[in-house]
Amino acid sequence: MRISVTVFLTDETITPTRLARELEQRGFAGLYLPEHTHIPVERTSPYPAGGDLPPEYGRTLDPFVALGQAAAVTERLGLGTGITLVAQHDPIDLAKQVATLDHLSGGRFTLGLGFGWNVEEAADHGVEWRTRRELVRDRMGLMRALWSEEPVAYQGEFGGVRASHAHPKPVQKPRGPVVGPRTLVGGAAGPKLFAHICEYADGWLPIGGRGLSESLPRLRAAWSDAGRDPSALQVVPYAVHPAPGKLAHYAELGIEEVVVQLPPAGDAEVVRVLDAYAEYV
């Protein structure tokens, strides 16, 4: 089983370059970074984990800039977002960022994407909350057009793009309906989420990894009904606190990669936790 990590990198934590080097030296599979552009002070959206929102949410580094630094000092380490808030991006700009990072890293990028939880943050980006899932679906269609080998026009409900020359292209070739880098969708289990996964992604990024014994059969059934190759589905439990029994359970479910949580801390604390996780690598 491949063990990757996620962490809130901020202006107060270990740097992307130091962390990336430490991960590659220890044999970790990848580094996934979250995204928040800003956290409005006046906020009614509850923190999904309950209680007060941790301060690192308002201090996160831009994941694409940070992952670009990580790519430059490593050769094998996977690089991913967990998650990119697609609705909050201009899709033409985002398509270029994704393709450039994937190209420069030699195809090591995973686009983990999601729909968000912070209504106020999204609203400042002009996102209408009730239609954000449809907006993300539409923007993924637009980006797939720009990532296609030949110029392809796209016109959706929320926007479009003319047939265009757009390079570089993501390294991975199209597979089934998926065009672009390895793509995983984050979110809670349910028919709507599974429909998104089956339409334009390689798999699921379930936060915390709870309840997979019940939800995985439903996802696999939806995947099969959509005509996707059963062997191609990827499920990557995300932000997991590892334990031997938990990882063994995931392995029994056929899961091949798990993303474990690191603390948003300085060099010494992060390296200490990496050493503690070394038994799982």
Accessible surface in RSA format (square Angstrom, percent):
REM  Atomic radii and reference values for relative SASA: ProtOr
REM  Chains: A
REM  Algorithm: Lee & Richards
REM  Probe-radius: 1.40
REM  Slices: 20
REM RES _ NUM      All-atoms   Total-Side   Main-Chain    Non-polar    All polar
REM                ABS   REL    ABS   REL    ABS   REL    ABS   REL    ABS   REL
RES MET A   1    92.48  47.9  20.11  13.3  72.37 172.3  25.95  22.1  66.53  88.1
RES ARG A   2   110.37  46.3 104.36  53.2   6.01  14.3  59.26  81.0  51.11  31.0
RES ILE A   3     4.23   2.4   0.85   0.6   3.38   8.1   0.85   0.6   3.38   9.2
RES SER A   4     0.00   0.0   0.00   0.0   0.00   0.0   0.00   0.0   0.00   0.0
RES VAL A   5     0.00   0.0   0.00   0.0   0.00   0.0   0.00   0.0   0.00   0.0
RES THR A   6     4.11   2.9   4.11   4.2   0.00   0.0   1.37   1.8   2.74   4.1
RES VAL A   7     0.24   0.2   0.02   0.0   0.22   0.5   0.24   0.2   0.00   0.0
RES PHE A   8    28.08  14.0  28.06  17.4   0.02   0.0  28.08  17.0   0.00   0.0
RES LEU A   9     4.31   2.4   1.43   1.0   2.88   7.2   1.43   1.0   2.88   7.8
RES THR A  10     7.63   5.4   2.86   2.9   4.77  11.4   0.84   1.1   6.79  10.3
RES ASP A  11    97.62  68.4  59.46  59.2  38.16  90.2  43.29 101.9  54.33  54.2
RES GLU A  12   119.34  68.5  87.90  66.5  31.44  74.9  38.90  75.3  80.44  65.7
RES THR A  13    19.45  13.8   3.00   3.0  16.45  39.2   3.87   5.2  15.58  23.6
RES ILE A  14     0.48   0.3   0.04   0.0   0.43   1.0   0.27   0.2   0.20   0.5
RES THR A  15    70.30  50.0  68.30  69.2   2.00   4.8  66.02  88.7   4.29   6.5
RES PRO A  16     8.50   6.2   8.50   7.7   0.00   0.0   8.50   7.0   0.00   0.0
RES THR A  17    35.37  25.2  35.37  35.9   0.00   0.0  18.26  24.5  17.11  25.9
RES ARG A  18    89.17  37.4  88.36  45.0   0.81   1.9  34.48  47.1  54.69  33.1
RES LEU A  19     0.00   0.0   0.00   0.0   0.00   0.0   0.00   0.0   0.00   0.0
RES ALA A  20     0.00   0.0   0.00   0.0   0.00   0.0   0.00   0.0   0.00   0.0
RES ARG A  21   114.50  48.1 111.83  57.0   2.67   6.4  35.62  48.7  78.88  47.8
RES GLU A  22    21.82  12.5  21.82  16.5   0.00   0.0   0.47   0.9  21.35  17.4
RES LEU A  23     0.00   0.0   0.00   0.0   0.00   0.0   0.00   0.0   0.00   0.0
RES GLU A  24    25.25  14.5  20.32  15.4   4.93  11.7   8.72  16.9  16.52  13.5
RES GLN A  25   138.49  77.4  98.81  72.2  39.68  94.5  44.58  94.9  93.90  71.2
RES ARG A  26    67.87  28.5  45.35  23.1  22.52  53.6  27.48  37.6  40.39  24.5
RES GLY A  27    48.06  59.3   0.00   N/A  48.06  59.3  30.75  84.4  17.32  38.8
RES PHE A  28     8.45   4.2   0.00   0.0   8.45  22.0   0.08   0.0   8.37  24.0
RES ALA A  29    28.96  26.6  10.56  16.3  18.40  41.9  19.81  27.9   9.15  24.2
RES GLY A  30     1.62   2.0   0.00   N/A   1.62   2.0   1.62   4.4   0.00   0.0
RES LEU A  31     0.07   0.0   0.04   0.0   0.03   0.1   0.04   0.0   0.03   0.1
RES TYR A  32     6.05   2.8   6.05   3.4   0.00   0.0   3.70   2.8   2.35   2.9
RES LEU A  33     3.91   2.2   3.91   2.8   0.00   0.0   3.91   2.7   0.00   0.0
RES PRO A  34    14.76  10.8  13.40  12.2   1.37   5.0  13.40  11.1   1.37   8.5
RES GLU A  35     9.13   5.2   5.26   4.0   3.87   9.2   2.79   5.4   6.34   5.2
RES HIS A  36    22.21  12.1  13.06   9.1   9.16  23.4   3.98   4.1  18.24  21.2
RES THR A  37    72.27  51.4  35.46  36.0  36.80  87.7  43.04  57.8  29.23  44.2
RES HIS A  38    62.08  33.9  56.33  39.2   5.75  14.7  56.78  58.5   5.30   6.2
RES ILE A  39    36.47  20.8  16.79  12.5  19.69  47.4  16.88  12.2  19.60  53.2
RES PRO A  40    24.88  18.1  14.93  13.6   9.96  36.2  24.07  19.9   0.81   5.0
RES VAL A  41   151.13  99.5 119.67 108.3  31.46  75.8 126.20 109.6  24.94  67.6
RES GLU A  42   155.31  89.2 138.59 104.9  16.72  39.8  59.42 114.9  95.89  78.3
RES ARG A  43    69.01  29.0  37.35  19.0  31.66  75.4   2.46   3.4  66.55  40.3
RES THR A  44   123.74  88.0  97.63  99.0  26.11  62.2  85.27 114.5  38.47  58.2
RES SER A  45     7.00   5.9   1.32   1.8   5.68  13.1   5.06  10.8   1.94   2.7
RES PRO A  46   111.15  81.0  97.57  88.9  13.58  49.4 107.74  89.0   3.41  21.2
RES TYR A  47    39.22  18.3  30.33  17.3   8.89  23.1  10.48   7.9  28.74  35.4
RES PRO A  48    91.17  66.4  48.75  44.4  42.43 154.2  60.24  49.7  30.93 192.2
RES ALA A  49    81.86  75.3  39.93  61.6  41.93  95.4  52.15  73.4  29.71  78.7
RES GLY A  50    44.75  55.2   0.00   N/A  44.75  55.2  34.55  94.8  10.21  22.9
RES GLY A  51    71.10  87.7   0.00   N/A  71.10  87.7  41.48 113.8  29.62  66.3
RES ASP A  52   136.05  95.3 117.34 116.8  18.72  44.3  36.40  85.7  99.65  99.4
RES LEU A  53    31.86  17.7  11.48   8.2  20.39  51.2  11.48   8.1  20.39  54.9
RES PRO A  54    32.73  23.9  27.29  24.9   5.45  19.8  31.58  26.1   1.15   7.1
RES PRO A  55   107.87  78.6  92.87  84.7  15.00  54.5 104.75  86.5   3.12  19.4
RES GLU A  56    30.81  17.7  28.96  21.9   1.85   4.4   5.95  11.5  24.86  20.3
RES TYR A  57    28.34  13.2  27.82  15.8   0.52   1.4   5.32   4.0  23.02  28.4
RES GLY A  58    49.89  61.5   0.00   N/A  49.89  61.5  15.73  43.2  34.16  76.5
RES ARG A  59    99.94  42.0  87.25  44.5  12.69  30.2  24.60  33.6  75.34  45.7
RES THR A  60    22.81  16.2   1.96   2.0  20.85  49.7   1.44   1.9  21.38  32.3
RES LEU A  61    57.62  32.1  50.11  35.8   7.51  18.9  53.24  37.4   4.38  11.8
RES ASP A  62    67.33  47.2  52.32  52.1  15.00  35.5  29.16  68.6  38.17  38.1
RES PRO A  63     2.29   1.7   2.22   2.0   0.06   0.2   2.29   1.9   0.00   0.0
RES PHE A  64    13.91   7.0   8.42   5.2   5.49  14.3   8.73   5.3   5.18  14.8
RES VAL A  65   104.53  68.8  96.25  87.1   8.27  19.9 102.38  89.0   2.15   5.8
RES ALA A  66     3.14   2.9   0.36   0.6   2.78   6.3   2.72   3.8   0.42   1.1
RES LEU A  67     0.00   0.0   0.00   0.0   0.00   0.0   0.00   0.0   0.00   0.0
RES GLY A  68    28.24  34.8   0.00   N/A  28.24  34.8  21.88  60.1   6.36  14.2
RES GLN A  69    88.81  49.7  83.46  61.0   5.34  12.7  22.34  47.5  66.47  50.4
RES ALA A  70     0.00   0.0   0.00   0.0   0.00   0.0   0.00   0.0   0.00   0.0
RES ALA A  71    11.88  10.9   6.10   9.4   5.77  13.1   6.10   8.6   5.77  15.3
RES ALA A  72    86.63  79.6  44.81  69.1  41.82  95.1  56.66  79.8  29.97  79.4
RES VAL A  73    42.63  28.0  17.73  16.0  24.90  60.0  27.00  23.5  15.63  42.4
RES THR A  74    10.31   7.3   0.14   0.1  10.17  24.2   1.69   2.3   8.62  13.0
RES GLU A  75   142.94  82.1 119.71  90.6  23.24  55.3  44.71  86.5  98.24  80.2
RES ARG A  76   163.90  68.8 141.39  72.1  22.51  53.6  77.42 105.8  86.48  52.4
RES LEU A  77     2.11   1.2   0.00   0.0   2.11   5.3   2.11   1.5   0.00   0.0
RES GLY A  78    20.07  24.7   0.00   N/A  20.07  24.7  19.74  54.2   0.33   0.7
RES LEU A  79     2.92   1.6   0.00   0.0   2.92   7.4   0.67   0.5   2.26   6.1
RES GLY A  80     0.05   0.1   0.00   N/A   0.05   0.1   0.05   0.1   0.00   0.0
RES THR A  81     0.00   0.0   0.00   0.0   0.00   0.0   0.00   0.0   0.00   0.0
RES GLY A  82     5.59   6.9   0.00   N/A   5.59   6.9   0.06   0.2   5.53  12.4
RES ILE A  83    34.06  19.4  31.67  23.6   2.40   5.8  31.67  22.8   2.40   6.5
RES THR A  84     0.00   0.0   0.00   0.0   0.00   0.0   0.00   0.0   0.00   0.0
RES LEU A  85     9.54   5.3   9.01   6.4   0.53   1.3   9.54   6.7   0.00   0.0
RES VAL A  86     0.14   0.1   0.14   0.1   0.00   0.0   0.14   0.1   0.00   0.0
RES ALA A  87     6.74   6.2   4.92   7.6   1.82   4.1   4.92   6.9   1.82   4.8
RES GLN A  88    22.71  12.7   7.80   5.7  14.90  35.5   4.30   9.2  18.41  14.0
RES HIS A  89    29.79  16.3  24.43  17.0   5.36  13.7  18.30  18.9  11.48  13.4
RES ASP A  90    78.10  54.7  62.83  62.5  15.27  36.1  23.96  56.4  54.14  54.0
RES PRO A  91    16.13  11.8  16.13  14.7   0.00   0.0  16.13  13.3   0.00   0.0
RES ILE A  92    81.87  46.6  80.40  59.9   1.47   3.5  80.40  57.9   1.47   4.0
RES ASP A  93    89.95  63.0  87.32  86.9   2.62   6.2  20.74  48.8  69.20  69.0
RES LEU A  94     0.36   0.2   0.02   0.0   0.34   0.8   0.02   0.0   0.34   0.9
RES ALA A  95     2.21   2.0   2.21   3.4   0.00   0.0   2.21   3.1   0.00   0.0
RES LYS A  96   102.65  50.1  97.24  59.7   5.40  12.9  79.02  71.1  23.63  25.2
RES GLN A  97    65.18  36.4  57.57  42.1   7.61  18.1  31.63  67.3  33.55  25.4
RES VAL A  98     0.00   0.0   0.00   0.0   0.00   0.0   0.00   0.0   0.00   0.0
RES ALA A  99     2.23   2.1   2.23   3.4   0.00   0.0   2.23   3.1   0.00   0.0
RES THR A 100    45.87  32.6  45.87  46.5   0.00   0.0  40.89  54.9   4.98   7.5
RES LEU A 101    11.56   6.4   9.46   6.8   2.10   5.3  11.32   7.9   0.25   0.7
RES ASP A 102     1.78   1.2   1.78   1.8   0.00   0.0   0.00   0.0   1.78   1.8
RES HIS A 103    94.99  51.9  84.83  59.0  10.16  26.0  47.10  48.5  47.89  55.7
RES LEU A 104   132.99  74.1 100.32  71.8  32.67  82.1 103.19  72.5  29.80  80.2
RES SER A 105     7.01   5.9   0.00   0.0   7.01  16.1   2.05   4.4   4.95   6.9
RES GLY A 106    58.22  71.8   0.00   N/A  58.22  71.8  32.47  89.1  25.75  57.7
RES GLY A 107    33.96  41.9   0.00   N/A  33.96  41.9   3.72  10.2  30.25  67.7
RES ARG A 108    40.54  17.0  28.55  14.6  11.99  28.5  26.69  36.5  13.85   8.4
RES PHE A 109     3.71   1.9   0.00   0.0   3.71   9.6   0.01   0.0   3.70  10.6
RES THR A 110     8.31   5.9   8.31   8.4   0.00   0.0   0.71   1.0   7.60  11.5
RES LEU A 111     0.00   0.0   0.00   0.0   0.00   0.0   0.00   0.0   0.00   0.0
RES GLY A 112     0.00   0.0   0.00   N/A   0.00   0.0   0.00   0.0   0.00   0.0
RES LEU A 113     0.00   0.0   0.00   0.0   0.00   0.0   0.00   0.0   0.00   0.0
RES GLY A 114     0.54   0.7   0.00   N/A   0.54   0.7   0.27   0.7   0.28   0.6
RES PHE A 115    13.94   7.0   5.29   3.3   8.65  22.5   6.20   3.8   7.75  22.2
RES GLY A 116    25.53  31.5   0.00   N/A  25.53  31.5  11.28  30.9  14.25  31.9
RES TRP A 117    56.80  22.8  45.11  21.8  11.70  27.5  43.14  23.0  13.66  22.2
RES ASN A 118     4.62   3.2   1.91   1.8   2.71   6.5   1.91   4.6   2.71   2.6
RES VAL A 119    58.29  38.4  57.86  52.4   0.44   1.0  57.86  50.3   0.44   1.2
RES GLU A 120    34.56  19.8  31.87  24.1   2.69   6.4  26.37  51.0   8.19   6.7
RES GLU A 121     0.78   0.4   0.78   0.6   0.00   0.0   0.00   0.0   0.78   0.6
RES ALA A 122     4.99   4.6   4.99   7.7   0.00   0.0   4.99   7.0   0.00   0.0
RES ALA A 123    55.72  51.2  39.25  60.6  16.47  37.5  40.54  57.1  15.18  40.2
RES ASP A 124   100.75  70.6  62.99  62.7  37.75  89.3  20.19  47.5  80.55  80.3
RES HIS A 125    71.70  39.2  38.52  26.8  33.18  84.9  32.00  33.0  39.70  46.2
RES GLY A 126    70.33  86.7   0.00   N/A  70.33  86.7  37.21 102.1  33.13  74.2
RES VAL A 127    13.83   9.1   2.71   2.5  11.12  26.8   3.95   3.4   9.88  26.8
RES GLU A 128   101.10  58.0  93.84  71.0   7.26  17.3  31.44  60.8  69.66  56.9
RES TRP A 129    66.39  26.6  63.51  30.7   2.88   6.8  46.67  24.9  19.72  32.0
RES ARG A 130   189.30  79.5 157.43  80.3  31.87  75.9  69.40  94.9 119.89  72.7
RES THR A 131    28.37  20.2  28.37  28.8   0.00   0.0  23.95  32.2   4.42   6.7
RES ARG A 132    37.28  15.7  37.12  18.9   0.16   0.4   0.91   1.3  36.37  22.0
RES ARG A 133    65.66  27.6  65.32  33.3   0.34   0.8  16.82  23.0  48.84  29.6
RES GLU A 134    85.71  49.2  82.48  62.4   3.23   7.7  40.89  79.1  44.82  36.6
RES LEU A 135    14.68   8.2  14.68  10.5   0.00   0.0  14.68  10.3   0.00   0.0
RES VAL A 136     0.00   0.0   0.00   0.0   0.00   0.0   0.00   0.0   0.00   0.0
RES ARG A 137   117.10  49.2 114.63  58.4   2.47   5.9  20.03  27.4  97.07  58.8
RES ASP A 138    11.58   8.1  10.97  10.9   0.61   1.4   3.14   7.4   8.44   8.4
RES ARG A 139    51.60  21.7  51.08  26.0   0.52   1.2   4.33   5.9  47.27  28.7
RES MET A 140     1.44   0.7   1.44   1.0   0.00   0.0   1.44   1.2   0.00   0.0
RES GLY A 141     4.80   5.9   0.00   N/A   4.80   5.9   2.10   5.8   2.71   6.1
RES LEU A 142     7.32   4.1   7.32   5.2   0.00   0.0   7.32   5.1   0.00   0.0
RES MET A 143     0.00   0.0   0.00   0.0   0.00   0.0   0.00   0.0   0.00   0.0
RES ARG A 144    48.28  20.3  48.00  24.5   0.28   0.7   7.67  10.5  40.60  24.6
RES ALA A 145     8.96   8.2   2.58   4.0   6.38  14.5   5.84   8.2   3.12   8.3
RES LEU A 146    13.80   7.7  10.68   7.6   3.12   7.8  12.68   8.9   1.12   3.0
RES TRP A 147     8.42   3.4   3.28   1.6   5.14  12.1   3.28   1.7   5.14   8.3
RES SER A 148    22.75  19.2  21.31  28.4   1.44   3.3  10.96  23.3  11.79  16.5
RES GLU A 149    93.50  53.7  76.19  57.6  17.31  41.2  41.59  80.4  51.91  42.4
RES GLU A 150   124.78  71.6 122.84  92.9   1.94   4.6  55.59 107.5  69.20  56.5
RES PRO A 151    58.77  42.8  38.40  35.0  20.37  74.0  39.94  33.0  18.83 117.0
RES VAL A 152    67.45  44.4  62.94  57.0   4.52  10.9  65.85  57.2   1.60   4.4
RES ALA A 153    64.87  59.6  45.65  70.5  19.21  43.7  45.78  64.5  19.08  50.5
RES TYR A 154    55.86  26.1  49.20  28.0   6.66  17.3  40.51  30.4  15.35  18.9
RES GLN A 155   144.53  80.8 114.26  83.5  30.27  72.1  64.12 136.5  80.41  61.0
RES GLY A 156    18.52  22.8   0.00   N/A  18.52  22.8  11.39  31.3   7.13  16.0
RES GLU A 157   145.41  83.5 102.06  77.2  43.35 103.2  51.49  99.6  93.92  76.7
RES PHE A 158    79.31  39.7  41.00  25.4  38.31  99.7  48.59  29.5  30.72  87.9
RES GLY A 159    28.92  35.7   0.00   N/A  28.92  35.7  27.50  75.5   1.42   3.2
RES GLY A 160    29.46  36.3   0.00   N/A  29.46  36.3   3.60   9.9  25.87  57.9
RES VAL A 161    21.51  14.2  10.11   9.2  11.40  27.5  17.47  15.2   4.05  11.0
RES ARG A 162   205.79  86.4 198.51 101.2   7.27  17.3  75.23 102.8 130.56  79.1
RES ALA A 163    58.35  53.6  33.98  52.4  24.37  55.4  33.98  47.9  24.37  64.5
RES SER A 164    36.84  31.1  25.93  34.6  10.91  25.1  20.42  43.5  16.42  23.0
RES HIS A 165   164.89  90.1 135.67  94.3  29.23  74.8  94.22  97.1  70.67  82.2
RES ALA A 166    19.69  18.1  15.88  24.5   3.81   8.7  18.83  26.5   0.87   2.3
RES HIS A 167   116.15  63.5 103.59  72.0  12.56  32.1  71.46  73.6  44.69  52.0
RES PRO A 168    38.75  28.2  30.06  27.4   8.69  31.6  34.71  28.7   4.04  25.1
RES LYS A 169    30.23  14.7  20.70  12.7   9.53  22.7  16.46  14.8  13.77  14.7
RES PRO A 170     8.57   6.2   2.20   2.0   6.37  23.2   2.20   1.8   6.37  39.6
RES VAL A 171    70.07  46.1  57.44  52.0  12.63  30.4  63.23  54.9   6.84  18.6
RES GLN A 172    81.71  45.7  70.40  51.5  11.30  26.9  32.49  69.2  49.22  37.3
RES LYS A 173   134.53  65.6 129.74  79.6   4.79  11.4  94.18  84.8  40.34  43.0
RES PRO A 174    70.03  51.0  48.62  44.3  21.42  77.8  48.86  40.3  21.18 131.6
RES ARG A 175    52.56  22.1  46.00  23.4   6.56  15.6  52.36  71.6   0.21   0.1
RES GLY A 176    72.06  88.9   0.00   N/A  72.06  88.9  36.29  99.6  35.77  80.1
RES PRO A 177    60.43  44.0  41.29  37.6  19.14  69.6  54.21  44.8   6.22  38.7
RES VAL A 178     0.46   0.3   0.46   0.4   0.00   0.0   0.46   0.4   0.00   0.0
RES VAL A 179    27.81  18.3  26.02  23.6   1.79   4.3  26.02  22.6   1.79   4.9
RES GLY A 180     1.22   1.5   0.00   N/A   1.22   1.5   0.35   0.9   0.87   2.0
RES PRO A 181     0.99   0.7   0.00   0.0   0.99   3.6   0.99   0.8   0.00   0.0
RES ARG A 182    38.60  16.2  37.57  19.2   1.03   2.4  24.25  33.1  14.35   8.7
RES THR A 183     0.65   0.5   0.65   0.7   0.00   0.0   0.00   0.0   0.65   1.0
RES LEU A 184     0.00   0.0   0.00   0.0   0.00   0.0   0.00   0.0   0.00   0.0
RES VAL A 185     0.00   0.0   0.00   0.0   0.00   0.0   0.00   0.0   0.00   0.0
RES GLY A 186     3.32   4.1   0.00   N/A   3.32   4.1   1.95   5.3   1.37   3.1
RES GLY A 187    23.93  29.5   0.00   N/A  23.93  29.5  20.83  57.2   3.10   6.9
RES ALA A 188    88.37  81.3  65.51 101.1  22.87  52.0  74.96 105.6  13.41  35.5
RES ALA A 189    43.06  39.6  14.30  22.1  28.75  65.4  14.30  20.1  28.75  76.2
RES GLY A 190    16.27  20.1   0.00   N/A  16.27  20.1  16.27  44.7   0.00   0.0
RES PRO A 191   119.94  87.4 108.22  98.7  11.72  42.6 115.01  95.0   4.93  30.6
RES LYS A 192   153.44  74.9 148.29  91.0   5.16  12.3  95.65  86.1  57.79  61.6
RES LEU A 193     4.15   2.3   2.61   1.9   1.55   3.9   2.61   1.8   1.55   4.2
RES PHE A 194     6.92   3.5   6.92   4.3   0.00   0.0   6.92   4.2   0.00   0.0
RES ALA A 195    58.99  54.2  47.91  73.9  11.08  25.2  55.58  78.3   3.41   9.0
RES HIS A 196    18.01   9.8  16.89  11.7   1.12   2.9   5.70   5.9  12.31  14.3
RES ILE A 197     0.00   0.0   0.00   0.0   0.00   0.0   0.00   0.0   0.00   0.0
RES CYS A 198     9.23   7.0   6.92   7.7   2.32   5.4   6.36  16.1   2.87   3.1
RES GLU A 199    61.35  35.2  50.94  38.5  10.41  24.8  34.61  66.9  26.74  21.8
RES TYR A 200     1.33   0.6   0.12   0.1   1.21   3.2   0.12   0.1   1.21   1.5
RES ALA A 201     0.00   0.0   0.00   0.0   0.00   0.0   0.00   0.0   0.00   0.0
RES ASP A 202     7.68   5.4   7.18   7.1   0.50   1.2   1.05   2.5   6.64   6.6
RES GLY A 203     0.00   0.0   0.00   N/A   0.00   0.0   0.00   0.0   0.00   0.0
RES TRP A 204     6.56   2.6   6.56   3.2   0.00   0.0   6.56   3.5   0.00   0.0
RES LEU A 205     0.00   0.0   0.00   0.0   0.00   0.0   0.00   0.0   0.00   0.0
RES PRO A 206     5.54   4.0   5.09   4.6   0.45   1.6   5.54   4.6   0.00   0.0
RES ILE A 207   101.21  57.6  79.46  59.2  21.75  52.4  79.46  57.2  21.75  59.0
RES GLY A 208    17.32  21.4   0.00   N/A  17.32  21.4  10.40  28.5   6.92  15.5
RES GLY A 209     6.43   7.9   0.00   N/A   6.43   7.9   0.03   0.1   6.40  14.3
RES ARG A 210   209.44  87.9 184.07  93.8  25.36  60.4  77.66 106.1 131.77  79.9
RES GLY A 211    43.08  53.1   0.00   N/A  43.08  53.1  28.99  79.6  14.09  31.6
RES LEU A 212     2.99   1.7   0.89   0.6   2.09   5.3   0.89   0.6   2.09   5.6
RES SER A 213    49.09  41.5  34.50  46.0  14.59  33.6  27.06  57.6  22.03  30.9
RES GLU A 214   113.72  65.3 102.60  77.6  11.12  26.5  64.81 125.4  48.90  39.9
RES SER A 215     4.94   4.2   4.94   6.6   0.00   0.0   4.20   8.9   0.75   1.0
RES LEU A 216     0.57   0.3   0.57   0.4   0.00   0.0   0.57   0.4   0.00   0.0
RES PRO A 217    75.30  54.9  65.62  59.8   9.68  35.2  70.10  57.9   5.20  32.3
RES ARG A 218   126.67  53.2 117.87  60.1   8.80  21.0  66.79  91.3  59.88  36.3
RES LEU A 219     0.00   0.0   0.00   0.0   0.00   0.0   0.00   0.0   0.00   0.0
RES ARG A 220   104.37  43.8  99.44  50.7   4.93  11.7  43.54  59.5  60.83  36.9
RES ALA A 221    54.03  49.7  45.16  69.7   8.87  20.2  53.31  75.1   0.72   1.9
RES ALA A 222    33.29  30.6  24.40  37.7   8.88  20.2  29.60  41.7   3.68   9.8
RES TRP A 223     2.12   0.9   2.12   1.0   0.00   0.0   2.12   1.1   0.00   0.0
RES SER A 224    64.32  54.3  51.36  68.5  12.96  29.8  17.14  36.5  47.18  66.1
RES ASP A 225   129.25  90.5  90.93  90.5  38.32  90.6  33.00  77.7  96.25  96.0
RES ALA A 226    57.14  52.5  19.16  29.6  37.98  86.4  32.32  45.5  24.82  65.8
RES GLY A 227    67.82  83.6   0.00   N/A  67.82  83.6  34.96  95.9  32.86  73.6
RES ARG A 228    23.97  10.1  16.52   8.4   7.45  17.7   9.30  12.7  14.67   8.9
RES ASP A 229    81.11  56.8  69.97  69.6  11.14  26.3  33.73  79.4  47.38  47.3
RES PRO A 230   102.73  74.9  85.35  77.8  17.38  63.2  87.93  72.6  14.79  91.9
RES SER A 231   100.99  85.3  61.34  81.9  39.65  91.3  56.23 119.7  44.77  62.7
RES ALA A 232    45.95  42.3  32.84  50.7  13.11  29.8  42.39  59.7   3.56   9.4
RES LEU A 233    27.42  15.3   5.37   3.8  22.05  55.4   5.37   3.8  22.05  59.3
RES GLN A 234    60.38  33.8  56.10  41.0   4.28  10.2  27.17  57.8  33.21  25.2
RES VAL A 235    12.26   8.1   4.87   4.4   7.39  17.8   4.87   4.2   7.39  20.0
RES VAL A 236     2.23   1.5   2.23   2.0   0.00   0.0   2.23   1.9   0.00   0.0
RES PRO A 237     0.00   0.0   0.00   0.0   0.00   0.0   0.00   0.0   0.00   0.0
RES TYR A 238    10.30   4.8  10.30   5.9   0.00   0.0   9.98   7.5   0.33   0.4
RES ALA A 239    22.83  21.0  14.63  22.6   8.21  18.7  14.63  20.6   8.21  21.7
RES VAL A 240     1.66   1.1   0.00   0.0   1.66   4.0   1.66   1.4   0.00   0.0
RES HIS A 241   118.47  64.7 115.14  80.0   3.32   8.5  79.11  81.5  39.35  45.8
RES PRO A 242    20.19  14.7   2.76   2.5  17.42  63.3   2.76   2.3  17.42 108.3
RES ALA A 243    40.24  37.0  39.73  61.3   0.51   1.2  40.24  56.7   0.00   0.0
RES PRO A 244    89.87  65.5  81.25  74.1   8.62  31.3  85.70  70.8   4.17  25.9
RES GLY A 245    52.80  65.1   0.00   N/A  52.80  65.1  41.08 112.7  11.72  26.3
RES LYS A 246    76.95  37.5  66.42  40.8  10.53  25.1  46.60  41.9  30.35  32.3
RES LEU A 247    17.88  10.0  16.75  12.0   1.13   2.8  17.03  12.0   0.85   2.3
RES ALA A 248    53.52  49.2  44.67  68.9   8.85  20.1  51.90  73.1   1.62   4.3
RES HIS A 249    72.09  39.4  70.20  48.8   1.90   4.9  49.73  51.3  22.36  26.0
RES TYR A 250     4.83   2.3   4.83   2.7   0.00   0.0   1.85   1.4   2.98   3.7
RES ALA A 251    55.88  51.4  39.17  60.4  16.71  38.0  40.36  56.8  15.52  41.1
RES GLU A 252   145.75  83.7 106.23  80.4  39.52  94.1  49.31  95.4  96.45  78.7
RES LEU A 253    34.47  19.2  28.38  20.3   6.08  15.3  32.64  22.9   1.83   4.9
RES GLY A 254    51.57  63.6   0.00   N/A  51.57  63.6  32.33  88.7  19.25  43.1
RES ILE A 255     9.20   5.2   1.34   1.0   7.86  19.0   3.65   2.6   5.55  15.1
RES GLU A 256   119.62  68.7 114.25  86.4   5.37  12.8  37.44  72.4  82.18  67.1
RES GLU A 257     7.73   4.4   6.69   5.1   1.03   2.5   0.99   1.9   6.74   5.5
RES VAL A 258     0.00   0.0   0.00   0.0   0.00   0.0   0.00   0.0   0.00   0.0
RES VAL A 259     0.00   0.0   0.00   0.0   0.00   0.0   0.00   0.0   0.00   0.0
RES VAL A 260     0.26   0.2   0.26   0.2   0.00   0.0   0.26   0.2   0.00   0.0
RES GLN A 261    39.45  22.1  36.46  26.6   2.99   7.1  17.93  38.2  21.52  16.3
RES LEU A 262     0.57   0.3   0.00   0.0   0.57   1.4   0.28   0.2   0.29   0.8
RES PRO A 263    37.74  27.5  31.68  28.9   6.06  22.0  36.95  30.5   0.79   4.9
RES PRO A 264    53.57  39.0  34.04  31.0  19.53  71.0  34.04  28.1  19.53 121.4
RES ALA A 265    22.51  20.7  15.79  24.4   6.72  15.3  22.42  31.6   0.09   0.2
RES GLY A 266    33.18  40.9   0.00   N/A  33.18  40.9  24.67  67.7   8.51  19.1
RES ASP A 267    58.45  40.9  53.91  53.7   4.55  10.8  20.30  47.8  38.15  38.1
RES ALA A 268    86.56  79.6  69.38 107.1  17.18  39.1  79.19 111.5   7.37  19.5
RES GLU A 269    66.74  38.3  62.46  47.3   4.27  10.2  27.69  53.6  39.04  31.9
RES VAL A 270     0.00   0.0   0.00   0.0   0.00   0.0   0.00   0.0   0.00   0.0
RES VAL A 271    25.68  16.9  25.68  23.2   0.00   0.0  25.68  22.3   0.00   0.0
RES ARG A 272   137.67  57.8 131.66  67.1   6.02  14.3  70.01  95.7  67.67  41.0
RES VAL A 273    15.26  10.0  15.14  13.7   0.12   0.3  15.26  13.3   0.00   0.0
RES LEU A 274     0.00   0.0   0.00   0.0   0.00   0.0   0.00   0.0   0.00   0.0
RES ASP A 275    78.70  55.1  63.85  63.6  14.85  35.1  28.30  66.6  50.40  50.3
RES ALA A 276    56.94  52.4  36.91  57.0  20.03  45.6  49.16  69.2   7.77  20.6
RES TYR A 277    28.96  13.5  28.96  16.5   0.00   0.0  17.99  13.5  10.97  13.5
RES ALA A 278    47.03  43.2  36.65  56.6  10.38  23.6  37.14  52.3   9.89  26.2
RES GLU A 279   131.38  75.4  88.45  66.9  42.92 102.2  43.77  84.7  87.61  71.5
RES TYR A 280    44.58  20.8  25.34  14.4  19.24  50.1  16.33  12.3  28.25  34.8
RES VAL A 281    72.89  48.0  20.83  18.9  52.06 125.4  40.19  34.9  32.70  88.7
END  Absolute sums over single chains surface
CHAIN  1 A    12732.2       9456.9       3275.3       7144.8       5587.4
END  Absolute sums over all chains
TOTAL         12732.2       9456.9       3275.3       7144.8       5587.4
